[in-house]
Amino acid sequence: GAIDPVALIAVAAALTFAVANILIRLMSTTEPPNRILFYYHIGGILILTGPALWVWQMPEGVEWGMLALIGVLTTLAMICFVRAYSVGEANAVGPIEYIRLIYAGLFGYFIFSEIVDIWTLLGGTIIVGSTLYIARDEARRTGGGSRSMG
């Protein structure tokens, strides 16, 4: 069958996110978390301004508060994320990101009345399981590999 262009957008997004994670990890040895976060947001602005302008609709009423809350909570989460990469090993921090799969499924169910199908559950289980297995195996081979926080 033909490849759906929307699927290519998802692949490009995953690739971009992976590159950003690698850059965060590399920069965390020389840059403070807030500077990395600033660069991350500037990159997001550069990449997403065009598509956002294409579909933009002016928020109304409570939507402004929701946008502000999303901004504040995302910023706090990203500060924690960058800090985790700066003090922890990537193979220990990375798998924790898969908690997003659980939240995506819950939000999809409670907000959009979507039911996760068996293939999504199976795929998510394989991804999370293999990542946790690799992280544990890597930690075992390197003797734990944790860095000092001080």
C-alpha positions as CSV (number, residue, x, y, z in Angstrom):
1,G,0.0,0.0,0.0
2,A,0.9,3.6,-0.2
3,I,2.6,5.5,2.6
4,D,0.3,8.0,4.3
5,P,2.0,11.5,4.4
6,V,0.7,12.0,7.9
7,A,2.8,8.9,8.9
8,L,5.9,10.7,7.5
9,I,5.1,13.7,9.7
10,A,5.1,11.4,12.7
11,V,8.4,9.8,11.7
12,A,9.9,13.3,11.2
13,A,8.6,14.4,14.6
14,A,10.1,11.3,16.3
15,L,13.5,11.9,14.5
16,T,13.4,15.6,15.5
17,F,12.7,14.7,19.1
18,A,15.5,12.1,19.2
19,V,18.0,14.7,17.8
20,A,16.8,17.2,20.4
21,N,17.3,14.6,23.2
22,I,20.9,13.9,22.0
23,L,21.6,17.6,21.8
24,I,20.2,18.1,25.3
25,R,22.4,15.3,26.6
26,L,25.5,16.8,24.9
27,M,24.8,20.3,25.9
28,S,24.1,19.4,29.5
29,T,27.8,18.9,30.3
30,T,28.6,22.5,29.4
31,E,25.4,24.6,29.6
32,P,23.0,25.3,32.5
33,P,19.5,23.7,32.1
34,N,17.7,27.1,31.7
35,R,19.9,28.0,28.7
36,I,19.3,24.6,27.1
37,L,15.6,25.1,27.6
38,F,15.9,28.6,26.0
39,Y,17.6,27.0,22.9
40,Y,15.0,24.2,22.8
41,H,12.1,26.7,22.8
42,I,13.8,28.9,20.1
43,G,14.2,25.8,17.9
44,G,10.5,25.0,18.5
45,I,9.5,28.5,17.5
46,L,11.5,28.3,14.3
47,I,10.2,24.9,13.3
48,L,6.5,25.4,14.3
49,T,5.7,29.0,13.5
50,G,4.9,28.3,9.9
51,P,2.5,25.4,10.5
52,A,0.9,27.3,13.4
53,L,0.2,30.3,11.3
54,W,-1.3,28.1,8.6
55,V,-4.0,26.8,11.0
56,W,-4.1,29.6,13.6
57,Q,-7.4,30.5,15.3
58,M,-7.5,33.2,17.9
59,P,-8.1,31.7,21.4
60,E,-11.2,32.9,23.2
61,G,-12.0,33.2,26.9
62,V,-10.8,30.3,29.0
63,E,-8.6,29.1,26.2
64,W,-6.0,31.8,27.1
65,G,-5.8,30.5,30.6
66,M,-5.4,26.9,29.3
67,L,-2.6,28.0,27.0
68,A,-0.9,29.8,29.8
69,L,-1.2,26.7,32.0
70,I,0.2,24.5,29.2
71,G,3.1,26.9,28.8
72,V,4.0,27.0,32.5
73,L,3.6,23.2,33.1
74,T,5.5,22.4,30.0
75,T,8.3,24.7,31.0
76,L,8.5,23.2,34.4
77,A,8.5,19.7,33.0
78,M,11.3,20.6,30.5
79,I,13.4,22.0,33.3
80,C,13.1,18.7,35.1
81,F,13.8,16.8,31.9
82,V,16.9,18.8,31.1
83,R,18.1,18.5,34.7
84,A,17.6,14.7,34.6
85,Y,19.8,14.4,31.5
86,S,22.5,16.6,33.1
87,V,22.8,14.5,36.2
88,G,21.7,11.0,35.0
89,E,22.8,8.5,32.4
90,A,20.8,8.7,29.2
91,N,20.1,5.0,29.3
92,A,18.4,5.5,32.7
93,V,16.6,8.7,31.9
94,G,15.4,7.8,28.4
95,P,13.1,4.9,29.3
96,I,11.2,7.1,31.8
97,E,9.9,9.2,28.8
98,Y,7.7,6.3,27.8
99,I,5.3,7.2,30.6
100,R,3.9,9.5,27.9
101,L,2.4,6.4,26.3
102,I,0.3,5.9,29.3
103,Y,-0.8,9.5,29.5
104,A,-1.6,9.6,25.8
105,G,-3.8,6.6,26.2
106,L,-5.6,8.0,29.2
107,F,-6.1,11.5,27.6
108,G,-7.3,9.8,24.4
109,Y,-9.8,7.8,26.4
110,F,-11.1,10.5,28.8
111,I,-11.0,13.5,26.5
112,F,-11.6,12.1,23.1
113,S,-13.4,8.8,23.9
114,E,-10.8,6.8,22.0
115,I,-10.2,3.2,22.9
116,V,-6.7,1.9,22.5
117,D,-6.7,-1.2,20.3
118,I,-4.7,-4.3,20.9
119,W,-2.1,-3.4,18.3
120,T,-1.3,-0.2,20.0
121,L,-1.0,-1.9,23.3
122,L,1.2,-4.6,21.9
123,G,3.4,-2.1,20.1
124,G,3.7,0.1,23.2
125,T,4.5,-3.0,25.3
126,I,7.3,-4.0,22.9
127,I,8.8,-0.5,22.8
128,V,8.8,0.0,26.5
129,G,9.8,-3.6,27.3
130,S,12.8,-3.6,24.9
131,T,13.9,-0.1,26.1
132,L,13.8,-1.2,29.7
133,Y,15.6,-4.4,28.9
134,I,18.4,-2.5,27.0
135,A,18.7,0.0,29.8
136,R,19.0,-2.7,32.5
137,D,21.5,-4.7,30.4
138,E,23.6,-1.6,29.7
139,A,23.6,-0.6,33.4
140,R,24.6,-4.2,34.4
141,R,27.5,-4.3,31.9
142,T,28.8,-0.9,33.0
143,G,28.5,-1.7,36.7
144,G,25.5,0.7,37.3
145,G,27.1,3.6,35.5
146,S,25.5,6.3,37.7
147,R,27.3,9.7,38.0
148,S,27.7,11.7,41.1
149,M,25.2,14.6,41.5
150,G,27.7,16.7,43.5
